[in-house]
Amino acid sequence: MDSLENALKNYEACKTESGSSTQDSTKANILNALSRLLWQQTDLVKAKSYATEAMATSKRIDFKKGIANAHNNLGVIYWYQSNYPEALKNYTASLEIRKKIGDKKGVFSSYNNIGMVYERQGNYPEALKNHFASLKISEEMGDKSGIASSYNNIGVVYTAQGNFTPALKNHLASLKISLQTNNKRGVANSYGNLGLVYELQHNYTEALKNHKECLKINEEIGYKAGVANSYYNIGSVQTQLGNYEEALKSNFESLKIRQEIGDRIGEAISYINIASIYIKQNKIVSAKEYLGKSYPLSKEIGSADLTKNYYASLTQLDSSQGKWKDAFEHNKLFIMYRDSVLSEESKRKSAISQLQYDFEKKEAQNKVKQEKKDLVQKAENQRKEILIDAWIGGAILLLLLFLGLVRRYYYKQKTAKALKVAYDELQSTQGQLEMAHKLLMDLTNQQEDTIKKRTKELETQNERLAEYASLNSHKVRGPLARILGIANLTKMEKVDADLAMKYMDWMTESAIELDAVIYEMNEVLSNPEIFKPADETGKKN
């Protein structure tokens, strides 16, 4: 509420600064939204003020939708005030505009509202006609909330006619949809209307159960008109059960709220109900007081049904006091108004029967259409399932192929990496082998040189050793043999001085010869290269 009022103030401020009126449709929308919010809160005076301003603003710029919505808001306000002619006038004007601009949702709402006005006026054929029209449009739009609302209103009309079987059928259908869509106000309406049907069937346990559920939800959502109706309905059932104090308590609660929201027809009904309970309690003064309050309202509203109920209660009051003459006169008036209502009802019976037939025929046709639609949908669903399965299978196959390619790619990458490592290692090993081969060749060449050199040295040593051996065997043995032979001669015979001198000379000569040989041998053996040892590389130390 505050946000909408602030939006309106901001709009007016901006318009004052710019001086432009091109966006007056925005203002009209805000005004209509404010009106709707206010009549939902039962502040009918302010709601009517905003709706009237929205109408003037919309007409000034020829804003068709704004005009239609303003008419609808005014219709609701007049409906709450029980001014049914004005409500019907505004609802019909709204319907015609909405048809022209193609506002299907608005057309549905208008048919629905017009049907409710006709139902309140007791014009049931027109009520059913408009509610079936609203049902058709809501089905075309696939609007579940609208379908539930239409079922509910059709059920209300059937209940008013006393046709309880289709009434229950429609209310239960409405309740099911409202529960599915979590439409609390729709759920409350269905519970309340089911309670009314059960009450008319004298099933008071189910009636109280449903009315209390309705009251609970209406209190939760703050719907005052609904709370008033719930208390009224609970009071009616308590009256049927003979619980008069509880019935009075509920009716006074209902009356209080109806007076607050300006529901005049509801107020008149509450007066009559309270008076009837006082009559049952034999509280004559209180009964007269509340009957006296109901009559002016009934006449002002122009409801034959309310006037009929007023005279019925007055006849009952006179009879309880033994005022038979007054009772007789009031009973005649009751019969007159009752016959008036029945006469109107009889005129409408044929139309109602036709509507009932049309409705059942329509239901049968819809059932066949729905069955065909279900078969087509089932086939379509199966086709979609097959396509989905095929798509999923193809997707899985592609995924597996992709994973295989990825795996193959990574395997190739891994293999290539491993081969590169092995190749690098092989290259490194080959380099090492080539280096080792080179070193080995160098070593082999060096060893060959060393061996050649050592062989040459050994050949030289062998030559010297051969020379030494030759000296030893040839030159040493001769002088030494002669010395040994002279020595043996001296042992074998006696030697004179001359012979001894001779032997000494021979020995001296042989000794000198031997000394010369030994010197020569020493020269040979004194060469340092002959017996010099070699190291591990073949080099001599």
Long-range contacts (C-beta under 8 A, 24 or more apart in sequence): 1-34, 1-37, 4-30, 4-33, 4-34, 4-37, 5-34, 8-34, 21-61, 24-57, 24-60, 24-61, 24-63, 25-58, 25-61, 25-63, 25-66, 27-57, 28-54, 28-57, 28-58, 28-61, 28-63, 28-66, 28-69, 28-70, 29-66, 29-69, 31-57, 31-70, 32-66, 32-69, 32-70, 32-73, 35-70, 35-73, 35-77, 36-73, 36-76, 39-73, 39-76, 39-77, 39-80, 41-224, 42-80, 42-224, 42-225, 42-260, 42-261, 42-262, 44-77, 44-80, 44-81, 44-261, 44-262, 47-73, 47-77, 48-74, 48-77, 51-77, 64-97, 64-100, 64-101, 65-97, 65-101, 65-103, 65-106, 67-97, 68-93, 68-94, 68-97, 68-98, 68-101, 68-103, 68-106, 69-94, 69-106, 71-97, 72-106, 72-109, 72-110, 72-113, 75-113, 75-117, 76-113, 79-113, 79-116, 79-117, 79-120, 80-225, 80-261, 80-262, 80-263, 81-262, 81-263, 81-264, 82-120, 82-263, 82-264, 82-265, 82-266, 82-301, 84-117, 84-120, 84-121, 87-113, 87-117, 88-114, 88-117, 88-118, 91-117, 104-137, 104-140, 104-141, 105-141, 105-143, 105-146, 107-137, 108-134, 108-137, 108-138, 108-141, 108-143, 108-146, 109-134, 111-137, 112-146, 112-149, 112-150, 112-153, 115-153, 115-157, 116-153, 119-153, 119-156, 119-157, 119-160, 120-265, 122-160, 122-304, 122-305, 122-341, 122-344, 122-345, 123-348, 124-157, 124-160, 124-161, 124-348, 124-352, 125-348, 125-351, 125-352, 125-355, 127-153, 127-157, 128-154, 128-157, 128-352, 128-355, 128-359, 129-355, 131-157, 132-355, 132-358, 132-359, 132-362, 144-177, 144-180, 144-181, 145-177, 145-178, 145-181, 145-183, 145-186, 147-177, 148-173, 148-174, 148-175, 148-177, 148-178, 148-181, 148-183, 148-186, 148-190, 149-174, 149-186, 151-177, 152-186, 152-189, 152-190, 152-193, 154-359, 155-193, 155-197, 156-193, 159-193, 159-196, 159-197, 159-200, 161-352, 162-200, 163-356, 164-197, 164-200, 164-201, 166-356, 166-359, 167-193, 167-197, 168-194, 168-197, 171-197, 184-217, 184-220, 184-221, 185-217, 185-218, 185-221, 185-223, 185-226, 187-217, 188-213, 188-214, 188-217, 188-218, 188-221, 188-223, 188-226, 188-230, 189-214, 189-226, 191-217, 192-226, 192-229, 192-230, 192-233, 195-233, 195-237, 196-233, 199-233, 199-236, 199-237, 199-240, 202-240, 204-237, 204-240, 204-241, 207-233, 207-237, 208-234, 208-237, 211-237, 224-257, 224-260, 224-261, 225-257, 225-261, 225-263, 227-257, 228-253, 228-254, 228-257, 228-258, 228-261, 228-263, 228-266, 229-254, 229-266, 230-254, 231-257, 232-266, 232-269, 232-270, 232-273, 235-273, 236-273, 239-273, 239-276, 239-277, 239-280, 244-277, 244-280, 244-281, 247-277, 248-274, 248-277, 248-278, 251-277, 264-297, 264-300, 264-301, 265-297, 265-301, 265-303, 265-306, 267-297, 268-294, 268-297, 268-298, 268-301, 268-303, 268-306, 269-306, 269-309, 271-297, 272-306, 272-309, 272-310, 272-313, 275-313, 275-317, 276-313, 276-316, 279-313, 279-316, 279-317, 279-320, 282-320, 284-317, 284-320, 284-321, 287-313, 287-317, 288-317, 291-317, 304-337, 304-340, 304-341, 304-344, 305-337, 305-341, 307-337, 308-334, 308-337, 308-338, 308-340, 308-341, 311-337, 446-537, 446-538, 447-537, 447-538, 450-534, 450-537, 450-538, 450-539, 451-538, 453-538, 454-534, 454-538, 457-529, 457-540, 460-529, 460-530, 461-529, 461-530, 461-531, 464-524, 464-527, 464-530, 465-530, 467-524, 468-521, 468-524, 468-525, 471-517, 471-520, 471-521, 471-524, 472-521, 475-517, 475-520, 476-514, 476-517, 476-518, 476-521, 478-513, 479-510, 479-511, 479-513, 479-514, 479-517, 480-510, 480-514, 482-506, 482-507, 482-510, 483-507, 483-510, 483-511, 483-514, 486-510
